[in-house]
Amino acid sequence: MNPIDNFYENQIEPFYSTMNFIRRFILKEIPEITENWKYGTPFFILKKKNFAYLWIDKKSQFVYLGFPAGHLIEHPNLIQGDKKFVKKYFIDPNQDIHIEELKNILLLITQKIHKEKTNK
């Protein structure tokens, strides 16, 4: 099994279901996304740029999507953490996922990355 599949398979519930749903959702919503193993976690890659990664916040026990280009967009539910550029979108694994909100955030980040690539 590759390290990405292994990472997801080794998650316990409710993290397993939440993370696998988000993974499938991102790959379906943005077909040009690929996955790569970086820094000990699966990364979603768009146009050769780190698009997002999934992780579990140990303190809150929420799953979060970290967006390395998050600093380029404004959204009320993207949280600036202790990293300069990364913004996080927290998901309570015991609640329903806000699909429309997640779609909106993915679209905003995708547009910024596409715009950034065409400006170079």
N, C-alpha and C positions, 0 to 999 in steps of 0.2 A: 504494500500500500504506500502511495506517495505521502510526503509529510503533510500536505494540505488536507487530504482526505483523513489521514490519521489524526490531525488536530481536531477536526470536527467530530470524528467518531469517538474520541476520548472525552468529550464534554458530557457532563451529567445533566439530567433534567433539573430544572426547566431550560437550562442554557442550550442543551443540544437542539431541542425543537426550535427555539428562537433563532439561534445562529444559522441552522440549516435553512430555515425559511428565508432569512435575510439573504443568505448566500444565493439561493435559487432565484429569489426575487431580483437581485441586482443583475445576475447573469442573464435573466430573461428580459429585464427592462432595458438594458444597455448591451446589446449583442456584441459590440466591439470590445467589451471588457474581457481581459484575461486574468488569470490568477498566477501569482508567483509567491514563493516562500522567501520572506525577507525578515531579518531581525527577530527570528523565532516565532513568526506569525504569518498567516496567509494575508497577502495584499491583493487588492483588486487594482489592476493596471489599465490605464486608458491612455492611448497615444504615447506609450513608453513613459508615462508619469504615474507616480503613486497616487491612486485615486482615493482609496479608502482601505481600512483594515478593521477587523472585528476583534473585540477584546472584552474581558469581564472586569468591571470595576470592583475590586476586592472590598472596598468600604461599603458601597451602596448595594452590591450584589446585582447591579444592572448590567446588561450587555450594552456595549456602545460601539458605534461606528466612528472611527477617527478619520477625519478628512485632512490630510496634509496641506491641501490648498484651501482649507476652510477660512483662513484669514482673508480670502478674496471676496467672500460673500457675507451678507448680513441675513440672519434668520433668528427669530426670537428663541428658538429651541436648540440652537447650536451654542455650545458652551466653550468658552476659551479656557483651556486648562493651563497647566504649568508650562506647556510648550509654546514657543513663540508663534508658530504658524498653524498648528493643528487645532481644529475645533472638533468637539465631540457631540454626537447625537445619542442621548441615553434612551434605552428601551427597557422597560420593566418586563422581565420574562414571565411575570405572572399576570400580565394584562394584555389586552388585544393591542396589536401594533397599529399605529395610525398610518395606514397605507398612503392616503393622499398626502399627508405631511412628508412622509419618507420619499414619495415620488417627487414632490416639489423640491426637496433638498438635493436629491440626486440630479434632477434637471438643472438646478442652479450651478452645481459643481461641474457637471458635464459641459454646460455652456461656457463657463469660465476657462476650462481646460482647452476646449475647442478654439475659443477666441485667442487664448494665449499662444496656441500652436500656430494659428494663422497669422498672428502679428510678428512672428519671428522670421 
